């Protein structure tokens, strides 16, 4: 098990897979840290309040590593006729 800090609330998360996009047990927002060669990419939840402000803060606090916003629509339920688009 590895210990990582939640990028939103700084709670310590114990996980076997830090690159899995999962929710923090304290605040509920999802994140993942993915190794990309010499750097790390921080993937953050698109449902975060004040998303762009928090993204800029995390970019400044994360030692120049890339911050990516998860904008996949597959994790949002879509009902009705629009579900097949």
Phi and psi in degrees as GROMACS dihedral restraints (atoms count N, CA, C in turn):
[ dihedral_restraints ]
;  ai    aj    ak    al  type     phi  dphi    fc
    3     4     5     6     1  -109.0    20    10
    4     5     6     7     1   151.0    20    10
    6     7     8     9     1  -109.6    20    10
    7     8     9    10     1   125.8    20    10
    9    10    11    12     1  -127.9    20    10
   10    11    12    13     1   157.1    20    10
   12    13    14    15     1   -93.7    20    10
   13    14    15    16     1   138.0    20    10
   15    16    17    18     1   -65.8    20    10
   16    17    18    19     1   131.0    20    10
   18    19    20    21     1   -70.8    20    10
   19    20    21    22     1   -12.0    20    10
   21    22    23    24     1   -98.3    20    10
   22    23    24    25     1   -49.8    20    10
   24    25    26    27     1  -114.7    20    10
   25    26    27    28     1    -1.1    20    10
   27    28    29    30     1    64.1    20    10
   28    29    30    31     1    16.8    20    10
   30    31    32    33     1   -70.0    20    10
   31    32    33    34     1   149.8    20    10
   33    34    35    36     1   -85.2    20    10
   34    35    36    37     1   125.8    20    10
   36    37    38    39     1  -111.2    20    10
   37    38    39    40     1   126.0    20    10
   39    40    41    42     1   -96.3    20    10
   40    41    42    43     1   121.9    20    10
   42    43    44    45     1  -145.8    20    10
   43    44    45    46     1   147.9    20    10
   45    46    47    48     1   -84.5    20    10
   46    47    48    49     1   -21.9    20    10
   48    49    50    51     1  -131.1    20    10
   49    50    51    52     1    91.6    20    10
   51    52    53    54     1   -69.3    20    10
   52    53    54    55     1   -15.5    20    10
   54    55    56    57     1   -91.1    20    10
   55    56    57    58     1     4.8    20    10
   57    58    59    60     1   -84.0    20    10
   58    59    60    61     1   130.2    20    10
   60    61    62    63     1   -75.4    20    10
   61    62    63    64     1    99.9    20    10
   63    64    65    66     1  -135.8    20    10
   64    65    66    67     1   160.4    20    10
   66    67    68    69     1   -81.2    20    10
   67    68    69    70     1   145.9    20    10
   69    70    71    72     1   -74.3    20    10
   70    71    72    73     1   135.3    20    10
   72    73    74    75     1   -67.1    20    10
   73    74    75    76     1   -20.9    20    10
   75    76    77    78     1   -86.5    20    10
   76    77    78    79     1   -53.9    20    10
   78    79    80    81     1  -102.3    20    10
   79    80    81    82     1   -19.8    20    10
   81    82    83    84     1    88.8    20    10
   82    83    84    85     1    -7.5    20    10
   84    85    86    87     1   -83.5    20    10
   85    86    87    88     1   145.2    20    10
   87    88    89    90     1   -94.8    20    10
   88    89    90    91     1   148.9    20    10
   90    91    92    93     1  -158.0    20    10
   91    92    93    94     1   166.7    20    10
   93    94    95    96     1  -152.9    20    10
   94    95    96    97     1   151.7    20    10
   96    97    98    99     1  -120.1    20    10
   97    98    99   100     1   121.3    20    10
   99   100   101   102     1  -118.0    20    10
  100   101   102   103     1   126.7    20    10
  102   103   104   105     1   -72.7    20    10
  103   104   105   106     1   133.4    20    10
  105   106   107   108     1  -134.4    20    10
  106   107   108   109     1    76.5    20    10
  108   109   110   111     1    72.4    20    10
  109   110   111   112     1  -122.7    20    10
  111   112   113   114     1   -80.4    20    10
  112   113   114   115     1   -18.2    20    10
  114   115   116   117     1  -107.3    20    10
  115   116   117   118     1   171.8    20    10
  117   118   119   120     1  -122.1    20    10
  118   119   120   121     1   145.0    20    10
  120   121   122   123     1  -107.1    20    10
  121   122   123   124     1   130.7    20    10
  123   124   125   126     1  -101.3    20    10
  124   125   126   127     1   118.1    20    10
  126   127   128   129     1   -99.8    20    10
  127   128   129   130     1   125.1    20    10
  129   130   131   132     1  -116.0    20    10
  130   131   132   133     1   160.2    20    10
  132   133   134   135     1   -75.7    20    10
  133   134   135   136     1   131.5    20    10
  135   136   137   138     1   -72.8    20    10
  136   137   138   139     1   -12.5    20    10
  138   139   140   141     1   -89.1    20    10
  139   140   141   142     1     7.1    20    10
  141   142   143   144     1   -68.0    20    10
  142   143   144   145     1   133.0    20    10
  144   145   146   147     1   -63.6    20    10
  145   146   147   148     1   146.2    20    10
  147   148   149   150     1    51.1    20    10
  148   149   150   151     1    53.6    20    10
  150   151   152   153     1   -55.4    20    10
  151   152   153   154     1   -51.9    20    10
  153   154   155   156     1   -68.3    20    10
  154   155   156   157     1   -37.0    20    10
  156   157   158   159     1   -63.4    20    10
  157   158   159   160     1   -46.3    20    10
  159   160   161   162     1   -65.6    20    10
  160   161   162   163     1   -35.8    20    10
  162   163   164   165     1   -63.0    20    10
  163   164   165   166     1   -44.0    20    10
  165   166   167   168     1   -63.8    20    10
  166   167   168   169     1   -41.8    20    10
  168   169   170   171     1   -62.5    20    10
  169   170   171   172     1   -44.9    20    10
  171   172   173   174     1   -66.9    20    10
  172   173   174   175     1   -35.2    20    10
  174   175   176   177     1   -64.0    20    10
  175   176   177   178     1   -39.6    20    10
  177   178   179   180     1   -72.1    20    10
  178   179   180   181     1   -32.1    20    10
  180   181   182   183     1   -87.3    20    10
  181   182   183   184     1   -12.0    20    10
  183   184   185   186     1  -101.1    20    10
  184   185   186   187     1    31.4    20    10
  186   187   188   189     1    55.0    20    10
  187   188   189   190     1    36.8    20    10
  189   190   191   192     1    77.8    20    10
  190   191   192   193     1     3.4    20    10
  192   193   194   195     1   -74.4    20    10
  193   194   195   196     1   157.8    20    10
  195   196   197   198     1   -75.1    20    10
  196   197   198   199     1   132.7    20    10
  198   199   200   201     1  -107.2    20    10
  199   200   201   202     1   125.2    20    10
  201   202   203   204     1  -116.5    20    10
  202   203   204   205     1   134.1    20    10
  204   205   206   207     1   -94.4    20    10
  205   206   207   208     1   125.9    20    10
  207   208   209   210     1   -76.7    20    10
  208   209   210   211     1   114.8    20    10
  210   211   212   213     1  -120.9    20    10
  211   212   213   214     1    23.0    20    10
  213   214   215   216     1   -64.3    20    10
  214   215   216   217     1   141.5    20    10
  216   217   218   219     1   -93.6    20    10
  217   218   219   220     1    -8.7    20    10
  219   220   221   222     1   -66.5    20    10
  220   221   222   223     1   -24.9    20    10
  222   223   224   225     1   -89.6    20    10
  223   224   225   226     1    -2.5    20    10
  225   226   227   228     1  -102.1    20    10
  226   227   228   229     1   129.3    20    10
  228   229   230   231     1   -68.3    20    10
  229   230   231   232     1   134.6    20    10
  231   232   233   234     1  -123.1    20    10
  232   233   234   235     1   125.8    20    10
  234   235   236   237     1  -114.3    20    10
  235   236   237   238     1   162.9    20    10
  237   238   239   240     1    80.4    20    10
  238   239   240   241     1  -155.6    20    10
  240   241   242   243     1   -67.1    20    10
  241   242   243   244     1   -25.9    20    10
  243   244   245   246     1   -76.4    20    10
  244   245   246   247     1    -7.1    20    10
  246   247   248   249     1   -68.0    20    10
  247   248   249   250     1   -19.4    20    10
  249   250   251   252     1   -98.4    20    10
  250   251   252   253     1     3.0    20    10
